[in-house]
Amino acid sequence: MARIELENLSLTFKMRACKSITLKEFLLGKIFSRKAPPDIVVDALKNVSFTLEKGHRLGIIGHNGAGKSTLLKTLAGVYYPSSGNRIVEGKISSLFEITLGFEPESTGWENIAFRSYLQGETPKSIASKKDAIAEFTELGDFLNMPVRFYSAGMLVRLAFSIATSIDPEILLVDEVLSAGDLAFQAKARQRMKDMMAKAHLMVMVSHDLGSIESVCDQVIWMDHGSVRMFGPSDVVVRAYQDSVQSEARAA
C-alpha cells in the first residue's frame, strides 16, 4: 500500500555565520571584545500538510528557492523534519543525484552493481537486470573501462540506465532527466513514462509546467517554504502562471 502523509511538517536549517576565522581576526576579537555573529536560521519548510494515496501523481512547482527539492528530499528521508509528522508507507525510489555511489576507478559493470546495491537490489536481482541495463546504456565495450575515463554524457547514460531499472512503489523525481544525444534522450523519455505508469504513487518536481499538467493529477505550489496552493493540476498551474505574469508586469 503506497501512501504519504505530512502533518504540519517544518524543516529548519541552522548554519554558522562564520565557519572559521584567521589568527588576526581571533586576536582582534579578543582585544576589542567583538562578538561572534549569530547563527543563520533558515526556515526551509513551514507547516506543510497533505495526504497522497495510491494512484496519485503529485507535481511540485514554484520559483527557485521555494522549497521544492527540499520537500522532495524530506519525503525521501534525506532530511529529517524539525517538527511535525512524516508518514510514508511503501518503498521509495528516488531519481535525483543519480551518480551517487559511483566509484571512478571501477568499471561500468562494477558500478552497475555498486549503484544497484544502493537502490536496494540483491545479488540475485542485479544478476537478472545487469544485461538489460548494459544494453540500454548503449556503451558497449566502454563498460569494461573505469568510469573516470567516461565523458559527462556517458556517465549520465550509465547512471540513468541504472536508476531507472527499478520497479517503483513510490517514485520521487526531481526535474526531467536528460541523458546523452537526442536519440538516447527519446529512449530516456519513454523509459520515464513507463516508470511513471508503473509507480503506485509519484511525486515530481519540475519547472516544465506542461509536463507537470499532463502527467500529474494534483499540484502543490510552494512559495518560500510554505504551501501556497494545493489542488487539481490545471487549476494550480493556471494560478501560478497568472502570478508569474502579474509579477513580470509589475517589475
Secondary structure as UniProt FT lines:
FT   STRAND          3..15
FT   HELIX           23..32
FT   STRAND          40..53
FT   TURN            54..55
FT   STRAND          57..61
FT   TURN            64..65
FT   HELIX           68..76
FT   STRAND          83..89
FT   STRAND          92..95
FT   TURN            98..101
FT   TURN            104..105
FT   HELIX           108..118
FT   TURN            119..120
FT   HELIX           123..137
FT   HELIX           140..144
FT   HELIX           147..149
FT   HELIX           152..163
FT   TURN            164..165
FT   STRAND          170..174
FT   HELIX           182..198
FT   STRAND          201..205
FT   HELIX           209..215
FT   STRAND          218..223
FT   TURN            224..225
FT   STRAND          226..232
FT   HELIX           233..250
//
